[in-house]
Amino acid sequence: MKLMDFLDRVSANYEITDHLPTFTSQELAATEHIPGIMVAKPVVVRADEEYYMCVLPACYKIDFDTLKRQVGADEIELADENEMAKLFDDCSLGAEPPFGILYGLLTFMDSSLEDDEYIVFQGGTHEKAIKMNMKDYLRLARPRILSFCYPSL
């Protein structure tokens, strides 16, 4: 798996938790007994035929009009399951880690995560969670910080 190889190669400091399968970021938050704001949810979008990874809190949604303006795109939409399977061929569908850099994707992280001490995210499977210090995540993932999401109700 690209993620684990990468994290080990750069001697990243992280913790892995095994758990029963979770299929949404909010389920992961509940299983890990942490607020959804601490779980990084990767969402892949296609903007004018270019793919981007957007990283936001599990309990937030993307404001597509805002993201479109910030990216400078004419059109923006979610990548479909077939596109996701091709982009993340080493991951279970829906368990992609928030490291677009490993898959040739520019990563946008919402500013609402920036001040968190750590984040938790799926480790490429539905049964593994990874906890990582935010400073390490920012250093390794090198996301572009934008403001493009809002809390879910």
N, C-alpha and C positions, 0 to 999 in steps of 0.2 A: 504494500500500500504506500502510495507516494507520501502521504502525510507523516506517517510514523517514521519512514526512512529519513525524510527531511528533518523532522524534529530531533531525531537521534543524531543525525549528521552534524547539526549545528549546536548540539548539546543544550537544547532547550530544556527549561525547567517546566514540567507539566505533570499532572496527575491523571490517571485513567481510572474510571469507575465502571464496573460491569453492572448491568441492570437488566430487568425484563425489557423486552422490546418496546420502544416508544416511536411513534410515527409522526408526531408534531413537536415543535419546539416547546409549546406549552405543556405537553405531556412530559417532556424531558425535565422541565422546570419542576413539575409536581413530583416526579420520581426522585429528583436530586434534592428536593425540599429547599428550593431557592426561589426567589421571585423571578417572574418572567423577564424582568428588566435586566437580569444578569445572564440570560441565555442568549447567545448570538445566533440569530437565524439567518442563514445565507439564502438569498433569493436571486436567481439568475434571470436577467432581462435581456431582451434583444432590442437594441436601439439602432435604427437605421442599418440593420443587418450585421451589427457588431454586438457581441455578447459581453456583458458586464456582470460581475458579482456584487450584489448589494448586501451589506451586513447590517442588521438592525435587531433590536430587542425582540424576543419572542412575542411579547404582548403588544407589538406595534404593527402598523401596516404602511405600505409605501404610498406616498402621495405621487402618483404618476405624472401629473402636470408639473409639479415642482421638480421632480427628478428630470423630466424631459427638458425643462428650461436650464437646469444646472449642467446637464450633459451636452446641451446644444443640439438635441436630436429633433427630427421632424416627427418621428413615430417611435413609440416604446411600448413593449408588451412583454408578458412573462414568457420565458422559454417553455416549450412543452416537454412532456415526458420523454419523447424520442430524442429531442435535442439534449436533454439532461443526461440520458443514458450514454450518448456519444461523448459528451464533454467530460463526464466523470465515470469512465469505464472501470475504475478500480473501487468504486463505492456502491453501496446499496442505494437504490433510488430513494431520494428524500433524506439521506443521511450525509450529504456532502459537507465537508468541513469548510469553514469560512476563509479559505486560503486560495483565492483566485490565482495568485501568482504561480501556484503549482500546476495550473491547468491552462496557462496562457491568457488569463483573464485579468483585466484591470479591476481592482476591488475598490468599491465605494463603501465606507463605513459611516453610518449615521452618527452625528455628533452626540446624540443622547447616550451613547456607550462610552464616549471618550474618557470620562472621569471615573469610570468604574475601576475598582482595584483589580478585579479579575473578571474573566468571562468563562462560560461553560458552553460547550458545543458538541455536536455529534462528531464522533471520530471515524466516520466512513461506514459505520454499521448502525443498526437500530438498537444495538445492545451495549454500546460503549459511549461514555461521555468523557470529554477531556476538559480539565480545568487548567487555565493558564493565566498568569499575571498579565494584565492589560499592557504594561510596558513591553513585555516580551512579544505579545501578539502584534503590537504596532511595529516593533522593530523587524519582525519576521515577515509579516503579511504585507507591510508597506501600503496600507490602504490610503486612499484619498478621502479626507474627512469632508462630508457634506451634511446638509440638513434636508432630509427628504421623506421623513415619516411622521406618523402621529399615533397616539395610543389607540388601541382597539377598545371598543366599548363592551 
